[in-house]
Amino acid sequence: MKILIDNGHGNNTPGKCSPDQSLREYAYAREIAGRVVDALKAKGYDAEKLVPELTDVSLAERARRVNEWCGKLGANNVIVVSIHCNAAGNGSWMAAGGWCAYTSPGQTKADLLATALYDAAEVALTDYKEIFPVLKTKGAYGANQKPIRTDYSDGDPDFEARFYILMKTKCPAVLTESLFQDNKADVAFLLSDEGKGAITQLHVEGIINYLKPGAK
């Protein structure tokens, strides 16, 4: 199984940062992607970054690279997880928070991969989930916000969207939103050693659990 980890955006992508610029999405996603790849390799898995470049790579090129591996190995022997950070506004601090994942519309193997990631997130983000309601009472999050964001309208927890990397790749593909880069509390967690470890862990454990015999 070839595991492709896609780190969203690049150092030339405009915007895509926290209002105070302490977190830049391309840099954070790239760091987490590297940690995930290294951890998977250490456990014997064939993992690599989809985009080793610092500059942004077009969505069409990203999809082409994924599909090239699908052509070599077969679409059933490749998966791609695209790592991002969410945002609720346009340059200001907001009150939205939480982790979630997206798949393409309809029921596919990507839904099973996303569910495995959600299950891993429930464990890896335990401390984040515990502090979330406390911070909510202090105004860090809106009243309807949850630490794990879900949409069970189709029977599973992931959201569905027609994002390019999900629609144009031939293998199971999931896009994760690792909390909100325009929420002060989320940014503080993301930039902490604990936060980076938790976000890395949920991706690593989710992927491994998906790949276990009988899981798919």
C-alpha positions as CSV (number, residue, x, y, z in Angstrom):
1,M,0.0,0.0,0.0
2,K,1.3,3.4,-1.0
3,I,0.4,6.1,1.5
4,L,0.5,9.6,0.1
5,I,0.3,12.5,2.5
6,D,-0.6,15.8,0.9
7,N,0.3,19.0,2.7
8,G,-2.0,21.8,1.6
9,H,-0.8,25.0,0.0
10,G,2.7,26.4,-0.3
11,N,4.8,29.3,0.9
12,N,3.6,31.4,-2.0
13,T,-0.1,30.9,-1.3
14,P,-1.7,34.2,-0.3
15,G,-3.5,34.4,3.1
16,K,-4.0,31.0,4.7
17,C,-2.6,32.0,8.1
18,S,-3.8,33.0,11.6
19,P,-4.7,36.6,12.0
20,D,-1.5,37.2,14.0
21,Q,0.5,35.1,11.5
22,S,1.9,32.8,14.2
23,L,0.5,29.9,12.2
24,R,0.9,29.6,8.4
25,E,-1.2,26.8,7.0
26,Y,1.3,25.6,4.5
27,A,4.1,25.4,7.1
28,Y,2.0,23.7,9.7
29,A,0.5,21.2,7.2
30,R,4.0,20.5,5.9
31,E,5.4,19.9,9.4
32,I,2.5,17.5,10.3
33,A,2.8,15.7,7.0
34,G,6.5,15.2,7.6
35,R,5.8,13.8,11.1
36,V,3.1,11.5,9.8
37,V,5.3,10.2,7.0
38,D,8.3,9.6,9.3
39,A,6.1,7.8,11.9
40,L,4.5,5.6,9.3
41,K,7.9,4.7,7.8
42,A,9.2,3.9,11.2
43,K,6.4,1.4,11.5
44,G,7.3,-0.2,8.2
45,Y,4.7,1.5,5.9
46,D,5.4,2.9,2.4
47,A,4.6,6.5,3.0
48,E,5.7,9.7,1.4
49,K,4.8,13.4,0.9
50,L,2.8,14.1,-2.2
51,V,4.3,17.6,-2.4
52,P,7.9,17.9,-1.3
53,E,8.2,21.4,-2.8
54,L,7.9,24.5,-0.6
55,T,6.0,26.4,-3.3
56,D,2.4,25.6,-4.0
57,V,1.6,22.9,-6.5
58,S,-1.6,23.0,-8.5
59,L,-4.4,20.8,-7.6
60,A,-4.3,19.3,-11.1
61,E,-0.7,18.3,-10.6
62,R,-1.4,16.9,-7.1
63,A,-4.1,14.7,-8.6
64,R,-1.9,13.7,-11.4
65,R,0.8,12.5,-9.0
66,V,-1.7,10.5,-7.1
67,N,-3.2,8.9,-10.2
68,E,0.3,8.1,-11.5
69,W,0.8,5.9,-8.4
70,C,-2.7,4.4,-9.0
71,G,-1.6,3.5,-12.5
72,K,1.6,1.8,-11.2
73,L,0.1,0.0,-8.2
74,G,-3.6,-0.1,-8.8
75,A,-6.1,2.3,-7.2
76,N,-6.9,-0.2,-4.4
77,N,-3.2,-0.1,-3.4
78,V,-3.0,3.7,-2.9
79,I,-4.5,6.1,-0.4
80,V,-4.1,9.9,0.0
81,V,-4.7,12.0,3.0
82,S,-4.6,15.8,2.5
83,I,-3.8,17.8,5.7
84,H,-5.2,21.3,6.1
85,C,-6.3,23.8,8.8
86,N,-9.8,25.2,8.8
87,A,-10.9,28.8,8.8
88,A,-14.2,30.5,9.5
89,G,-13.5,34.1,8.5
90,N,-11.3,36.3,6.4
91,G,-8.5,37.6,8.5
92,S,-10.1,38.1,11.9
93,W,-10.3,35.9,15.0
94,M,-13.4,33.8,15.0
95,A,-15.2,31.5,17.4
96,A,-15.4,28.3,15.3
97,G,-13.3,25.4,16.3
98,G,-12.9,21.6,16.1
99,W,-11.4,18.8,13.9
100,C,-13.1,17.2,11.0
101,A,-12.6,15.3,7.7
102,Y,-14.1,15.4,4.2
103,T,-14.7,12.8,1.5
104,S,-16.3,13.0,-1.9
105,P,-20.1,12.6,-2.1
106,G,-21.4,9.0,-2.0
107,Q,-20.3,5.9,-0.3
108,T,-16.7,4.8,-1.1
109,K,-13.7,3.3,0.6
110,A,-12.7,6.9,1.5
111,D,-15.6,6.9,4.0
112,L,-14.0,4.0,5.8
113,L,-10.7,5.7,5.8
114,A,-12.3,8.9,7.2
115,T,-14.2,6.9,9.9
116,A,-10.9,5.3,10.9
117,L,-9.4,8.9,11.2
118,Y,-12.4,10.0,13.3
119,D,-12.0,7.1,15.6
120,A,-8.3,7.9,16.1
121,A,-9.2,11.6,16.6
122,E,-11.5,10.7,19.5
123,V,-8.5,9.2,21.3
124,A,-5.7,11.5,20.2
125,L,-7.6,14.6,21.0
126,T,-8.7,13.6,24.4
127,D,-7.1,16.5,26.2
128,Y,-8.4,18.9,23.6
129,K,-11.9,17.6,24.0
130,E,-11.7,17.9,27.8
131,I,-10.6,21.6,27.7
132,F,-13.0,22.6,24.9
133,P,-16.1,23.1,27.1
134,V,-14.1,25.0,29.7
135,L,-12.8,27.3,27.0
136,K,-16.3,27.6,25.5
137,T,-17.6,29.0,28.8
138,K,-14.8,31.7,28.5
139,G,-15.9,32.7,25.0
140,A,-13.2,30.9,23.0
141,Y,-15.8,28.9,21.0
142,G,-19.4,29.6,19.9
143,A,-22.3,27.9,21.7
144,N,-22.8,25.3,18.9
145,Q,-19.2,24.4,18.4
146,K,-17.9,20.9,19.1
147,P,-14.3,19.6,19.4
148,I,-15.0,16.8,16.8
149,R,-17.2,18.2,14.0
150,T,-19.4,15.6,12.3
151,D,-22.1,15.2,9.7
152,Y,-24.1,11.9,10.1
153,S,-26.6,12.8,7.4
154,D,-25.3,9.9,5.3
155,G,-24.7,7.5,8.1
156,D,-21.0,8.2,8.8
157,P,-19.2,11.1,10.6
158,D,-17.3,12.8,7.7
159,F,-18.5,15.8,5.7
160,E,-18.8,15.5,2.0
161,A,-17.5,18.0,-0.5
162,R,-16.4,18.2,-4.1
163,F,-12.9,19.3,-3.3
164,Y,-10.5,18.7,-6.3
165,I,-8.2,16.3,-4.5
166,L,-11.2,14.2,-3.5
167,M,-13.0,14.2,-6.8
168,K,-10.1,13.9,-9.3
169,T,-8.1,11.1,-7.6
170,K,-8.8,7.4,-8.4
171,C,-7.9,6.0,-4.9
172,P,-9.5,6.6,-1.5
173,A,-8.9,10.2,-0.6
174,V,-9.7,12.1,2.6
175,L,-9.1,15.8,3.4
176,T,-8.6,16.6,7.1
177,E,-9.2,20.0,8.7
178,S,-6.9,20.1,11.7
179,L,-8.8,22.7,13.9
180,F,-9.2,26.4,13.0
181,Q,-6.3,28.7,12.2
182,D,-8.4,31.7,13.0
183,N,-9.4,30.6,16.5
184,K,-7.0,31.7,19.2
185,A,-7.5,28.7,21.4
186,D,-7.2,26.3,18.5
187,V,-4.0,28.0,17.3
188,A,-2.5,27.8,20.8
189,F,-3.2,24.1,20.9
190,L,-2.0,23.5,17.3
191,L,1.4,25.2,17.9
192,S,2.0,23.4,21.2
193,D,4.1,20.2,21.4
194,E,1.0,18.4,22.7
195,G,-1.1,19.6,19.9
196,K,1.4,18.7,17.2
197,G,1.7,15.3,18.7
198,A,-2.0,14.8,18.9
199,I,-2.6,15.9,15.3
200,T,0.2,13.6,14.1
201,Q,-1.0,10.7,16.2
202,L,-4.6,10.8,14.9
203,H,-3.4,10.7,11.3
204,V,-0.9,7.9,11.9
205,E,-3.2,5.7,14.0
206,G,-6.2,6.3,11.7
207,I,-4.3,5.3,8.6
208,I,-2.9,2.2,10.3
209,N,-6.3,1.1,11.6
210,Y,-7.8,1.5,8.2
211,L,-5.0,-0.7,6.7
212,K,-5.4,-3.5,9.2
213,P,-6.6,-6.8,7.7
214,G,-10.4,-7.0,7.7
215,A,-10.8,-3.3,8.4
216,K,-11.8,-2.3,4.8
